[in-house]
């Protein structure tokens, strides 16, 4: 176990052992390109974990621009934390991930930032995603999720007017009741009473949502 942990800039996570490193990489395909491009990782494996031979081999792989899959296999073969079948499954998932369209990978990258509470990075990534001309080609369900997640980040920062706009976009793309609820919440909490009252009438046929709103605001 390392005295000093390795810190991943992309997610803010820390690992202390080779097993923790493998677990982290296994569950973070979306940030592998960033995480495995950091040469400090090799230095940490050499100096903090004392696995010099493996560190030297990893350094050679990186110096020769080896693929992410080759680097992953080398790291995972340092310990028996994952079985051969599990490693092969990971390699297959990596193949699937890199066969996605760049815009789809951008969406998953933004989701990863959100998952780890990297608010600023997530907002920037979602904004870049939504501004991208190729955004329209990803499935409507994924578009809806991107709008919804961006709205959540805006609402958490008190930007209710902008959040309302994105929650409405999310609902229009995916018809998610949660998005509609959050849209109405944003209008109400943001002090947009006229818009709130108009939208209550507009979506009055959404009885489940209306029931939630009525219970929340006692009107």
C-alpha positions as CSV (number, residue, x, y, z in Angstrom):
1,X,0.0,0.0,0.0
2,X,1.3,3.4,-1.0
3,X,2.1,6.0,1.6
4,X,1.0,8.7,-0.8
5,X,-2.1,7.9,-3.0
6,X,-2.3,8.5,-6.7
7,X,-4.7,11.3,-7.6
8,X,-6.6,11.2,-10.8
9,X,-7.1,14.7,-12.1
10,X,-10.1,13.7,-14.3
11,X,-12.3,12.5,-11.5
12,X,-10.6,13.6,-8.2
13,X,-10.4,10.0,-7.0
14,X,-7.4,8.6,-5.1
15,X,-6.0,5.0,-5.1
16,X,-3.5,3.5,-2.7
17,X,-2.9,0.0,-4.1
18,X,-2.6,-1.8,-7.4
19,X,-6.0,-3.5,-6.7
20,X,-7.6,-0.1,-6.2
21,X,-6.0,1.1,-9.4
22,X,-7.4,-1.8,-11.3
23,X,-10.9,-1.3,-9.8
24,X,-10.9,2.4,-10.7
25,X,-9.8,1.8,-14.3
26,X,-12.3,-1.1,-14.7
27,X,-15.2,1.3,-13.8
28,X,-14.0,4.4,-15.7
29,X,-13.7,3.6,-19.3
30,X,-14.8,7.1,-20.2
31,X,-11.7,8.7,-18.8
32,X,-9.1,6.1,-19.7
33,X,-7.5,8.3,-22.4
34,X,-6.8,11.0,-19.9
35,X,-5.9,8.8,-17.0
36,X,-3.5,6.6,-18.9
37,X,-1.7,9.5,-20.6
38,X,-0.4,10.8,-17.2
39,X,3.2,9.7,-17.0
40,X,3.1,10.3,-13.2
41,X,1.1,7.1,-12.9
42,X,4.2,5.1,-14.0
43,X,6.3,7.0,-11.5
44,X,3.8,6.3,-8.7
45,X,3.8,2.6,-9.5
46,X,7.6,2.5,-9.4
47,X,8.2,4.7,-6.4
48,X,5.1,4.2,-4.2
49,X,4.2,0.6,-4.9
50,X,7.8,-0.5,-5.5
51,X,6.8,-2.5,-8.7
52,X,9.8,-1.3,-10.7
53,X,9.8,-4.0,-13.4
54,X,6.2,-3.4,-14.3
55,X,6.7,0.3,-14.2
56,X,9.6,0.0,-16.7
57,X,7.5,-2.1,-19.0
58,X,4.6,0.4,-18.9
59,X,7.1,3.2,-19.6
60,X,8.3,1.4,-22.7
61,X,4.7,0.9,-23.8
62,X,3.9,4.6,-23.4
63,X,7.1,5.6,-25.2
64,X,6.1,3.5,-28.2
65,X,2.6,4.9,-28.2
66,X,1.0,1.5,-27.3
67,X,-2.8,1.2,-27.4
68,X,-4.9,1.8,-24.3
69,X,-5.8,-1.9,-24.4
70,X,-2.1,-3.0,-24.2
71,X,-1.5,-0.6,-21.3
72,X,-4.6,-1.9,-19.5
73,X,-3.7,-5.5,-19.9
74,X,-0.2,-4.8,-18.5
75,X,-1.6,-3.1,-15.5
76,X,-4.2,-5.7,-14.8
77,X,-1.7,-8.6,-15.1
78,X,0.3,-7.1,-12.3
79,X,-2.3,-8.5,-9.8
80,X,-4.9,-11.2,-9.8
81,X,-7.7,-8.9,-8.7
82,X,-9.7,-9.5,-11.9
83,X,-9.9,-12.9,-13.7
84,X,-8.9,-13.4,-17.3
85,X,-12.5,-13.4,-18.4
86,X,-13.2,-10.2,-16.6
87,X,-10.2,-8.5,-18.2
88,X,-11.4,-9.8,-21.6
89,X,-14.8,-8.4,-20.9
90,X,-13.2,-5.0,-20.1
91,X,-11.3,-5.1,-23.4
92,X,-14.5,-5.8,-25.2
93,X,-16.2,-2.8,-23.5
94,X,-13.3,-0.6,-24.4
95,X,-13.7,-1.7,-28.1
96,X,-17.4,-0.8,-27.9
97,X,-16.7,2.5,-26.3
98,X,-14.2,3.6,-29.0
99,X,-16.5,2.5,-31.7
100,X,-19.0,5.1,-30.5
101,X,-19.3,8.3,-32.4
102,X,-17.2,11.1,-31.0
103,X,-20.3,13.0,-29.9
104,X,-21.5,9.9,-28.0
105,X,-18.2,9.6,-26.2
106,X,-18.4,13.2,-25.3
107,X,-21.8,12.6,-23.7
108,X,-20.4,9.7,-21.6
109,X,-17.4,11.8,-20.7
110,X,-19.7,14.5,-19.3
111,X,-21.7,11.9,-17.4
112,X,-18.5,10.7,-15.8
113,X,-17.7,14.2,-14.5
114,X,-21.2,14.5,-13.1
115,X,-20.9,11.1,-11.5
116,X,-17.8,12.2,-9.6
117,X,-19.2,15.5,-8.6
118,X,-16.8,17.5,-10.8
119,X,-19.5,20.2,-11.3
120,X,-17.4,22.8,-13.2
121,X,-16.0,20.2,-15.6
122,X,-19.3,18.6,-16.1
123,X,-21.0,21.9,-16.9
124,X,-18.3,22.8,-19.4
125,X,-18.5,19.4,-21.0
126,X,-22.3,19.3,-21.2
127,X,-22.3,22.8,-22.7
128,X,-19.8,21.8,-25.3
129,X,-21.9,18.7,-26.0
130,X,-25.1,20.7,-26.4
131,X,-23.4,23.3,-28.7
132,X,-21.9,20.6,-30.9
133,X,-23.5,20.5,-34.3
134,X,-23.5,16.6,-34.1
135,X,-25.6,16.6,-30.9
136,X,-28.7,16.1,-33.0
137,X,-27.5,12.7,-34.3
138,X,-27.4,10.9,-30.9
139,X,-30.6,9.1,-29.8
140,X,-33.4,11.4,-28.4
141,X,-33.3,9.5,-25.1
142,X,-29.6,10.4,-24.7
143,X,-30.3,14.0,-25.7
144,X,-33.0,14.2,-23.1
145,X,-30.6,12.9,-20.4
146,X,-27.9,15.5,-21.4
147,X,-30.4,18.3,-21.2
148,X,-31.7,17.1,-17.8
149,X,-28.2,16.7,-16.4
150,X,-27.2,20.2,-17.5
151,X,-30.3,21.6,-15.9
152,X,-29.6,19.8,-12.6
153,X,-26.1,21.5,-12.5
154,X,-27.6,24.9,-13.3
155,X,-30.3,24.5,-10.6
156,X,-27.7,23.5,-8.0
157,X,-25.9,26.8,-8.8
158,X,-29.2,28.8,-8.4
159,X,-29.6,29.5,-12.1
160,X,-33.2,28.5,-12.2
161,X,-34.3,30.4,-15.3
162,X,-31.7,28.6,-17.4
163,X,-32.3,25.3,-15.6
164,X,-36.0,25.6,-16.5
165,X,-35.2,25.9,-20.1
166,X,-33.1,22.8,-20.1
167,X,-35.5,20.8,-18.1
168,X,-38.2,21.7,-20.6
169,X,-35.9,20.6,-23.5
170,X,-35.3,17.4,-21.6
171,X,-39.0,16.7,-21.2
172,X,-39.7,17.5,-24.9
173,X,-37.0,15.1,-26.0
174,X,-37.7,12.2,-23.7
175,X,-41.1,12.8,-22.0
176,X,-39.6,12.0,-18.6
177,X,-41.9,12.9,-15.8
178,X,-39.0,13.8,-13.6
179,X,-37.9,16.5,-16.1
180,X,-41.3,18.0,-16.2
181,X,-41.5,18.1,-12.4
182,X,-38.1,19.7,-12.2
183,X,-39.1,22.2,-14.9
184,X,-42.1,23.3,-12.8
185,X,-40.0,23.4,-9.6
186,X,-37.5,25.7,-11.3
187,X,-40.2,28.1,-12.5
188,X,-41.7,28.2,-9.0
189,X,-38.5,28.4,-7.0
190,X,-37.0,30.9,-9.5
191,X,-39.9,33.3,-8.9
192,X,-41.4,32.9,-12.4
193,X,-45.0,32.8,-11.1
194,X,-46.7,33.8,-14.4
195,X,-44.9,31.1,-16.4
196,X,-45.4,28.6,-13.6
197,X,-49.2,29.2,-13.5
198,X,-49.4,29.0,-17.3
199,X,-47.5,25.8,-17.5
200,X,-49.6,24.2,-14.7
201,X,-52.6,24.7,-17.0
202,X,-50.7,23.5,-20.1
203,X,-49.7,20.3,-18.5
204,X,-52.8,19.7,-16.4
205,X,-53.3,16.3,-18.1
206,X,-50.1,15.0,-16.6
207,X,-52.0,14.0,-13.5
208,X,-49.1,12.2,-11.7
209,X,-46.9,15.2,-12.1
210,X,-49.6,17.6,-11.0
211,X,-50.2,15.6,-7.9
212,X,-46.5,15.8,-7.0
213,X,-46.5,19.6,-7.6
214,X,-49.7,20.1,-5.6
215,X,-48.2,18.2,-2.6
216,X,-45.0,20.1,-2.9
217,X,-46.4,23.7,-3.0
218,X,-49.9,23.2,-1.3
219,X,-52.0,25.0,-3.9
